[in-house]
Amino acid sequence: MTETTSTMQMVTFAAWRDDALHTGSPANRRYVTLAELLVRLGSYGLGLTWKAQMFDEQPHPAFAQMMKASAATGIPTLQLLTMDAPYLQAIDGDFEGYTGNELVLTLREFDSSSWDVRTANAWVLNEIQRHYPDARPMTSDEWDSTN
């Protein structure tokens, strides 16, 4: 599978949030899960096929299952959402979204402290920045150092 030839842009934002899920509720510290990010992608994400790679030496069994299931041709978004792993907190991992053989989106969980997003799709970047106002641009060097 190949990476898209369009100009990829990268943003990063805190994985731990001090915000309320519902208006009028007190702010609680919560973790942004993979499932939450997949839902934020809306219909754009439904058309993607995913490959997962965890960088932990002994990943949680649910993540190990996800990596195995996605190793060959990838798995569709809805299948990924039905697995237990999207609700768990990983330490380090890449979740790569493909359209056919073209890599169009990477969601990177870094050190359980941030999510990094790489894509050429302006709508995805806008949605991330709308939902996570602390999202800031990353340089290629920063992206490479979280790998």
N, C-alpha and C positions, 0 to 999 in steps of 0.2 A: 504494500500500500504506500502511496506517495503523499507528500505534503502539498497542499494547494500552492499554486504559483503566485497567487495574489499576495499583496503585502500584509503579512501577519502583524497584528498589534497585540500588545500584552498589557494586562492590568493586574493588580494585586489588591486584596482587601483582607481585613481581619476575619478569621474564621469564628472567633468568639465575639458575640455581640452583647451589648448592654442595651437591649431594646425590647419593647413589648410586642408580642405577636398580634395582639388585638388592641385597638384604640380604647383608651380608658383604663387599660390594665397597667399595673405597675411594671416597670422595667425589670426584667430578669436577665441574668447571664445565660445565654444559650449558644449552642454550637450550630453553625450552618452545615447541614449534612449534604451529601451527594444527592440524595433524593430531593432536597429543597432546590438545589441548583438545576436539576433535571426538569423540575416542574417550572422553574423560572424561564426555561427555554421555550415553553409553550409548543405550538405546532411546529416550529423550526426544529426542535429537538426530536419530535416524533419520527422524522424521516431519517434519523442518523442510526448508524450501527456503531457499537462501542467495543473498544479493546481496553482492558484494564491491566495495569502493571503496578504491583506494589513493591516497594523497595525495602520492606521489613524482611529480616531473615526468616522469621516465623510469623507470617501474617495470620490474623484471625481466620479460622476455618471458612467462614463465609466469604472472605476476600480471596482465599485460595481457590474456592469453588468458582468465584467470579472470574479469576484469571484463567482458570482451566476452560471454563465455558466460552470465554471470548478469544481464546488463543488462535483458533484457525481463521474463521471468517468474521468474527465479532458477533455481538448480540444486539438485538434491537432495544430501543429505549424502554419500551414497556416491559420486556423481559428483565432488563436490568433493574427496573423499579420493583419487580416482584421478588427479587432476591433479598435476603436479609441484610446484605452488606451495605446497601445505600443508606441505611439508618445508623450504621456504626461510624465511629470516628477512627479514621486511619491515621497513621503517623506520616508516611510519605507515600504518595501514589499518583500515577497519571491515569486519567480516563480520557481516551482519545475518541473523538466522534468523527465518523467517516460518512461521506456521501459516495457510494460506490467504492472505488479504490482511493479516493482523494481525502486526505486528512483536512478537515475544515475547522476543528475545534479541539482544544485540549483544556481539560479542567485538571489542575494540579493541586493536590493537597500537600502543603509543605509544612513539615514539622508540627502538625496539629495546630498550627498557629495562624496560617493564612491559606487562602485559596488564590491561585494564580490562573488567569484565563488568557488563552492565546487563540485568536481567530482573525480572519479578515472581514468578518461579517459585522457591519456597523450596527445593525439592529441588536445583535447579541451584546456588544459592548455597551450600547445605550441602556439596555435592560439591566445589565450588571451594575452600571453606575447609578441607575435610578433606584434600585433596591438596596444597594450597598454604597451610600454616598461617600464613604471613606476610600473607595476604589481609586487608585492612582496609577498612572502609566508606569510601565516597566521598560527598561532597556533590554536589548538582546543579551548583554552581559549579565544583567541581573537574572534573567530567565535561565541562562546557562548555568549560573551558580546555584540555582535551586534544584538542579537536576542530579 
